[in-house]
């Protein structure tokens, strides 16, 4: 089994290496092209958008917020009106609390699900509501990342591009074509594609859905919401080790390739390789921790699919928690204290290893700003990154982006931990129960969406508080990142001097990797010590 697992990892790395250069450069061309496709022009005319106009950072941010709010409102209405829609199969209106939580969840690319999909959602809501948000929420993340890169590449400018153009191109030129191809690939591996409500097998009813088409974008867009309750542990969503490996590849495709895009756009591909090296090193270390912990656990196969075994479960879980993808092919609640704690730590890292679609790139760039600021403090020099001075405005925006998530996460988890109703919602007592609560709020605040599966989060408090955490965890960092981008774009590029810290070598890579770990460690060590660490040491 270890040998088979190592072969899968090797195949995955080779596949990613093969597409990294061409796909990364293609993404760069997508966001720098002066030409508009016919389908894009139709969208611009319908939306009354002038694709030639560009926006200041504040207008770009308002466009993101306005579009997301409208999407959440529409998705909420669709769920509440489900009984009037076709393909509802007798499933009535979604309850208000669940509809609110789900609307926020899918608009923020979190895809946290507090319901059983095959019992609550009809195909119309799945396809018209949830799947559409899978596309546009991922495209929004990429648009924000590209806007930040423009902040580094532009000089004396108050413009960051046009959100509506970036959004449309992300959907039309990237997500739709790639997801369409891989939907066919998944069908070929055995993933179900049906608009029937279900089938009867040996007298037992089994739910079906248009799984393959939604599975492709669920993974490509680092969304993670399952069409079926068991998610990628269900044989209709993930039938074989081949489909499992394809799904892991899809999750990593865009986040890994965007590092190449970054290097191409800033004119120095070594910059992108450094980011990829840091991301890859942390991903590898955490994979080793999860794999070893599960292989030497007391019940190593409990909660894991025998089709995938420990290597396939560890690879999938480590990848999805490191990329803001809520998909699971094994129950995280069944992982060992150390293994589950490592998955939680992946989420607490801010999912920058390599992170979600767009969010991983802008997340690690924000951390790079903080790392260089700390380096500047040590040598008594104003820090620079890619020729831009990192002064009070830039560092303030970076700090706001970094602290927004821990603030709502720890407050939400702390309040939930002392509520009397929480004890009844827990599937396990003691340290493991605390980890379940902490993981839920970490997953929501960092827009991951996976769950330990031992916490019943259907109560009003959890529906509302987790929804708020998702919204703040998504949009507060986005606004801060766009403010940072606007400040950087307004600057004149500073020349490189003897005192400039090189950002293409091992020193910067070590500093950046250390900052990723340090920020998470300083913020969450007390909570981790009371939960997964205490359980692992027991």
C-alpha positions in Angstrom: 0.0 0.0 0.0 2.8 2.6 0.7 4.3 1.8 -2.7 1.0 2.3 -4.5 0.5 5.6 -2.6 4.0 6.9 -3.5 3.3 6.0 -7.1 0.1 8.0 -7.0 1.9 11.0 -5.5 4.6 10.7 -8.2 2.1 10.6 -11.0 0.3 13.6 -9.6 3.5 15.7 -9.3 4.5 14.8 -12.9 1.1 15.7 -14.2 1.2 19.1 -12.4 4.7 19.7 -13.6 3.6 19.0 -17.2 0.8 21.5 -17.2 2.4 24.1 -14.9 4.1 26.1 -17.6 1.6 26.0 -20.5 -1.4 26.5 -18.4 0.2 29.2 -16.2 1.2 31.1 -19.3 -2.3 30.6 -20.8 -3.8 32.2 -17.6 -1.5 35.1 -18.0 -2.7 35.7 -21.6 -6.3 35.4 -20.5 -6.0 38.4 -18.2 -3.8 40.6 -20.4 -5.4 40.1 -23.8 -6.9 43.1 -25.5 -9.4 41.1 -27.5 -12.8 40.0 -26.4 -14.5 36.8 -27.4 -18.0 36.9 -29.0 -19.6 35.3 -26.0 -17.9 37.8 -23.7 -19.2 40.7 -25.8 -22.7 39.4 -25.4 -22.3 39.3 -21.6 -21.0 42.9 -21.6 -23.9 44.2 -23.7 -26.4 42.4 -21.4 -24.7 43.8 -18.3 -24.1 47.2 -19.8 -20.4 47.0 -19.1 -17.8 48.9 -21.0 -14.9 46.4 -21.2 -12.4 49.1 -22.1 -12.9 51.0 -18.9 -10.9 50.3 -15.8 -11.7 50.7 -12.1 -10.1 52.1 -9.0 -9.6 49.7 -6.2 -12.6 51.0 -4.3 -14.9 50.6 -7.3 -13.4 47.1 -8.0 -14.1 46.1 -4.4 -17.7 47.5 -4.6 -18.2 45.5 -7.7 -17.1 42.3 -6.0 -19.3 43.0 -3.0 -22.3 44.0 -5.0 -22.1 41.0 -7.3 -21.7 38.6 -4.4 -24.6 40.1 -2.5 -26.8 39.8 -5.5 -25.7 36.2 -6.0 -26.5 35.3 -2.4 -29.9 37.0 -2.5 -30.8 35.1 -5.7 -29.6 31.8 -4.4 -31.6 32.3 -1.2 -34.8 33.0 -3.2 -34.2 29.9 -5.4 -34.0 27.7 -2.3 -37.1 29.2 -0.7 -39.0 28.8 -3.9 -37.8 25.3 -4.6 -41.3 23.7 -4.6 -42.2 25.9 -7.6 -39.2 24.7 -9.6 -38.9 21.7 -11.9 -36.9 18.6 -10.8 -37.8 19.2 -7.1 -38.9 15.6 -6.7 -41.3 16.6 -3.9 -38.6 18.4 -1.9 -40.2 21.6 -0.6 -38.8 25.0 0.3 -35.5 24.9 2.0 -35.9 26.2 5.7 -34.8 29.9 6.1 -31.8 29.2 8.3 -30.4 26.5 6.0 -31.1 28.7 2.9 -29.3 31.6 4.5 -26.3 29.5 5.5 -26.1 27.8 2.1 -26.5 31.0 0.1 -23.5 32.6 2.0 -21.6 29.3 1.8 -21.7 28.9 -2.0 -21.2 32.6 -2.8 -18.1 32.7 -0.7 -16.6 29.6 -2.3 -16.9 27.8 1.1 -19.5 25.2 0.2 -20.2 24.3 3.8 -23.3 22.1 3.8 -25.5 21.7 6.9 -28.0 19.6 5.1 -28.3 16.2 3.2 -28.1 17.3 -0.5 -30.1 14.3 -1.9 -32.9 14.9 0.6 -33.1 18.7 0.6 -32.0 20.1 -2.8 -33.7 19.4 -6.1 -31.7 19.3 -9.4 -32.9 22.8 -10.4 -31.4 24.5 -7.3 -28.3 22.3 -7.7 -27.7 23.2 -11.3 -29.1 26.8 -11.6 -28.1 28.0 -8.2 -25.3 26.0 -6.6 -23.3 25.1 -9.7 -23.4 28.6 -11.1 -22.0 29.9 -7.9 -19.3 27.3 -8.1 -18.2 28.9 -11.3 -18.5 32.6 -10.4 -17.1 32.4 -6.9 -14.0 30.7 -8.2 -13.7 33.3 -11.0 -14.0 36.1 -8.4 -11.1 34.7 -6.4 -8.9 34.6 -9.6 -10.0 38.2 -10.4 -8.9 39.5 -7.0 -5.6 37.7 -7.3 -4.9 39.2 -10.7 -5.9 42.7 -9.5 -3.3 42.4 -6.7 -0.6 41.3 -9.3 -1.5 44.4 -11.3 -0.8 46.5 -8.2 2.8 45.2 -8.3 3.2 45.6 -12.1 1.7 49.1 -12.6 3.4 52.4 -11.8 1.7 55.7 -10.9 -1.7 54.3 -11.7 -5.0 54.4 -9.8 -6.6 51.6 -11.9 -6.6 47.8 -11.3 -8.5 46.6 -14.3 -12.2 45.8 -14.7 -13.8 43.3 -12.3 -16.6 42.4 -14.8 -14.1 41.7 -17.5 -11.9 39.6 -15.2 -14.9 37.7 -13.9 -16.2 36.9 -17.4 -12.9 35.8 -18.7 -12.3 33.6 -15.8 -15.6 31.8 -16.4 -15.6 31.7 -20.2 -11.9 31.1 -21.0 -10.8 29.0 -18.0 -13.4 27.4 -15.8 -16.1 26.4 -18.4 -13.8 24.8 -21.0 -11.6 22.9 -18.4 -14.6 21.8 -16.3 -16.4 20.6 -19.5 -13.5 18.4 -20.5 -13.0 16.9 -17.1 -16.7 16.3 -16.7 -16.4 13.9 -19.6 -13.2 12.4 -18.1 -15.0 11.8 -14.8 -17.9 10.1 -16.6 -15.4 7.8 -18.3 -14.0 6.8 -14.8 -17.5 5.9 -13.7 -18.9 9.1 -12.1 -22.7 9.2 -12.4 -24.5 11.8 -14.7 -28.3 11.6 -14.5 -31.2 13.9 -14.0 -33.3 11.1 -12.4 -34.1 11.4 -8.7 -32.7 7.9 -8.1 -32.6 4.2 -9.0 -33.6 1.0 -7.3 -30.8 -1.5 -6.7 -31.8 -4.9 -5.1 -35.0 -3.3 -3.7 -33.0 -0.4 -2.2 -33.5 3.2 -3.5 -30.2 5.0 -4.3 -30.2 8.7 -5.1 -28.7 10.0 -8.3 -28.0 13.4 -9.7 -26.1 15.2 -12.5 -22.9 14.5 -10.6 -20.1 14.6 -13.1 -20.8 18.1 -14.4 -21.0 19.5 -10.9 -18.1 17.4 -9.6 -15.7 18.9 -12.2 -16.3 22.5 -11.2 -16.6 21.6 -7.5 -13.0 20.5 -7.6 -11.5 22.7 -10.3 -12.9 25.8 -8.5 -11.8 24.5 -5.1 -15.4 24.6 -4.0 -16.0 21.2 -2.5 -19.8 21.0 -2.0 -21.0 17.5 -2.8 -24.1 16.7 -4.8 -24.5 13.6 -2.5 -24.1 13.7 1.3 -21.1 11.4 1.4 -19.3 13.7 -1.0 -16.2 12.2 -2.7 -16.4 9.1 -0.5 -19.6 8.2 -2.4 -19.0 5.7 -5.3 -21.2 7.8 -7.6 -19.0 10.8 -7.1 -15.6 9.1 -6.8 -15.7 5.4 -7.9 -12.1 4.4 -8.3 -8.5 5.3 -7.5 -8.2 6.8 -11.0 -11.1 9.2 -10.4 -9.6 10.0 -7.0 -6.3 11.0 -8.5 -8.0 13.0 -11.2 -10.0 14.9 -8.6 -6.8 15.7 -6.6 -5.2 16.9 -9.8 -8.2 19.2 -10.6 -8.0 20.7 -7.1 -4.3 21.6 -7.5 -4.4 22.6 -11.2 -5.2 26.3 -11.0 -3.6 27.2 -7.6 -0.3 25.6 -8.7 -0.4 27.2 -12.2 -1.2 30.7 -10.9 2.3 30.8 -9.4 3.6 30.6 -13.0 1.1 33.2 -14.0 2.4 35.5 -11.3 6.0 35.1 -12.4 5.0 35.7 -16.0 3.0 38.9 -15.3 5.7 40.5 -13.0 8.4 39.7 -15.6 10.5 37.4 -13.4 9.4 33.8 -13.4 11.8 33.1 -10.5 9.4 35.0 -8.3 6.7 32.5 -9.0 9.0 29.5 -8.5 9.8 30.7 -5.0 6.2 30.9 -4.1 5.6 27.5 -5.6 8.6 26.1 -3.7 7.2 27.3 -0.3 3.7 26.1 -1.1 5.0 22.7 -2.2 7.4 22.2 0.8 4.6 22.9 3.3 2.1 20.7 1.4 4.7 17.8 1.3 5.5 18.1 5.0 1.8 18.1 6.0 1.1 15.2 3.7 3.8 13.2 5.4 2.4 14.0 8.9 -1.1 13.0 8.0 0.0 9.8 6.2 2.3 8.6 9.0 -0.3 9.5 11.7 -3.0 7.5 10.0 -0.8 4.6 9.1 0.2 4.2 12.8 -3.2 5.0 14.3 -5.1 2.6 16.5 -7.8 2.1 13.9 -6.1 3.1 10.7 -8.9 2.3 8.2 -11.9 3.4 10.3 -13.6 6.2 8.4 -11.5 5.7 5.2 -12.7 4.1 2.0 -11.1 0.8 1.3 -11.1 1.7 -2.4 -8.5 4.4 -1.6 -6.9 3.2 1.6 -4.7 5.3 3.9 -2.5 6.8 1.1 -5.5 7.9 -1.0 -7.4 9.3 2.0 -4.3 11.2 3.3 -3.5 12.6 -0.1 -7.1 13.8 -0.7 -7.6 15.2 2.8 -4.3 17.0 2.9 -4.9 18.5 -0.6 -8.4 19.7 0.1 -7.6 21.3 3.5 -4.6 23.0 2.0 -6.7 24.5 -0.9 -9.9 25.8 0.5 -11.8 22.8 -0.9 -14.5 21.3 1.2 -14.5 17.9 -0.6 -13.8 14.8 1.4 -13.2 11.2 0.5 -12.8 10.1 4.2 -14.3 11.4 7.4 -12.0 13.8 9.1 -13.7 13.1 12.4 -12.2 9.5 12.1 -8.6 10.7 11.7 -6.2 10.3 14.6 -5.6 13.2 16.9 -2.4 14.1 15.1 -3.8 13.4 11.6 -6.9 15.5 12.3 -4.9 18.2 13.9 -2.7 18.4 10.8 -5.7 18.8 8.6 -7.0 21.6 10.9 -3.6 23.3 10.8 -3.7 23.2 7.0 -6.9 25.3 7.2 -5.4 27.6 9.9 -2.4 28.3 7.7 -4.9 30.3 5.6 -4.9 27.6 2.9 -1.9 29.0 1.1 -0.2 25.7 0.5 -1.1 26.1 -2.4 -4.5 27.6 -1.4 -7.7 28.1 -3.3 -8.4 29.4 -6.8 -6.9 32.9 -6.6 -7.2 33.1 -2.8 -4.0 31.0 -2.4 -2.0 33.4 -4.5 -3.2 36.6 -3.0 -3.0 35.0 0.5 0.7 34.1 0.2 1.5 37.5 -1.4 0.0 39.2 1.6 2.1 37.0 3.9 5.1 37.9 1.8 4.4 41.6 2.5 4.4 40.9 6.2 7.5 38.7 6.0 9.4 41.5 4.3 8.1 44.0 6.8 9.5 41.9 9.6 12.8 41.6 7.8 12.9 45.4 7.3 12.4 45.8 11.1 15.4 43.6 11.8 17.7 45.6 9.5 16.2 49.0 10.0 15.3 49.6 6.4 12.0 50.2 4.6 11.0 46.9 3.0 10.4 46.5 -0.7 8.8 43.8 -2.8 9.0 43.8 -6.6 10.2 47.4 -6.6 7.3 48.7 -4.4 7.9 50.2 -1.0 6.0 48.6 1.8 5.0 51.4 4.1 2.3 52.1 6.6 -0.6 51.7 4.2 0.6 48.6 2.6 1.4 46.8 5.9 -1.8 47.9 7.5 -3.8 46.4 4.6 -1.8 43.2 4.8 -2.3 42.9 8.6 -6.1 43.6 8.3 -6.3 40.8 5.7 -4.4 38.4 8.0 -6.2 39.2 11.2 -9.8 39.3 9.9 -10.1 35.5 9.8 -8.6 34.7 13.2 -10.8 37.3 14.8 -14.1 35.9 13.7 -12.9 32.3 14.0 -11.8 32.5 17.6 -14.7 34.6 18.7 -17.2 32.3 17.0 -15.6 29.1 18.4 -15.2 30.6 21.8 -18.9 31.6 22.1 -20.0 28.2 20.7 -17.8 26.3 23.2 -19.5 27.8 26.2 -23.1 27.6 24.9 -25.1 24.8 26.7 -26.7 23.8 23.4 -23.3 23.0 21.8 -22.8 20.0 24.1 -25.8 18.3 22.6 -24.6 19.0 19.1 -21.2 17.3 19.6 -20.6 13.8 18.4 -17.7 13.3 20.8 -16.8 14.7 24.3 -13.6 16.2 25.6 -10.7 17.3 23.4 -12.1 15.7 20.2 -15.4 17.6 20.7 -13.5 20.9 21.1 -11.6 20.1 17.9 -15.0 19.5 16.1 -16.1 23.0 17.1 -12.8 24.7 16.3 -12.6 22.9 13.0 -16.1 24.1 12.0 -15.3 27.7 12.6 -11.9 27.4 11.0 -13.5 25.8 8.0 -16.1 28.5 7.7 -13.9 31.5 8.4 -11.2 30.3 6.0 -13.8 29.4 3.3 -12.8 25.7 3.2 -16.2 24.0 3.8 -15.1 20.6 5.0 -16.2 19.4 8.4 -15.2 16.9 11.0 -18.7 15.4 10.6 -19.1 14.8 14.3 -20.8 18.2 14.9 -24.5 18.7 14.2 -24.5 22.3 12.9 -28.2 22.6 12.1 -29.2 24.8 15.0 -30.0 28.4 14.6 -26.8 29.6 16.3 -24.6 27.5 14.1 -26.4 28.4 10.9 -26.2 32.1 11.6 -22.8 32.4 13.2 -21.1 30.1 10.6 -22.7 32.2 7.9 -21.3 35.4 9.3 -17.9 33.8 9.6 -18.0 32.8 6.0 -18.9 36.3 4.8 -16.3 38.1 7.0 -13.7 35.5 6.2 -14.2 36.0 2.5 -14.9 39.6 2.0 -12.8 41.4 4.7 -9.5 40.0 3.2 -10.7 40.7 -0.3 -11.3 44.4 0.5 -8.0 44.6 2.3 -6.2 42.9 -0.6 -7.7 45.3 -3.1 -6.7 48.3 -0.9 -3.2 46.9 -0.9 -3.3 46.6 -4.7 -4.5 50.1 -5.1 -1.7 51.5 -2.9 1.0 49.5 -4.7 -0.3 50.5 -8.1 -0.1 54.2 -7.2 3.6 54.0 -6.4 6.5 54.6 -8.7 8.7 51.5 -9.1 11.9 51.8 -6.9 15.2 50.8 -8.3 17.0 47.8 -6.9 19.9 48.7 -4.6 22.5 46.9 -2.6 20.2 47.0 0.4 17.2 45.4 -1.4 16.5 41.9 -0.1 16.4 39.4 -3.0 13.1 37.7 -3.3 14.1 34.9 -5.6 16.4 32.8 -3.3 16.4 30.4 -0.4 16.6 33.2 2.2 13.3 34.8 1.2 11.7 31.3 0.8 12.7 30.4 4.3 11.5 33.8 5.6 8.2 33.4 3.8 7.6 29.8 4.9 8.5 30.7 8.4 6.0 33.6 8.4 3.2 31.3 7.2 3.9 28.9 10.1 4.6 31.6 12.6 1.4 33.5 12.0 -0.7 30.4 12.4 1.3 29.2 15.4 1.1 32.4 17.4 -2.6 32.8 16.8 -3.9 29.3 17.3 -1.4 27.4 19.5 -3.6 27.8 22.7 -6.7 26.5 20.9 -4.7 23.7 19.2 -3.2 22.7 22.5 -6.6 22.2 24.1 -7.9 20.2 21.2 -5.9 18.1 18.8 -2.6 18.3 20.6 -4.1 17.2 23.9 -5.9 14.3 22.1 -2.7 13.2 20.4 -0.8 13.2 23.6 -3.4 11.3 25.5 
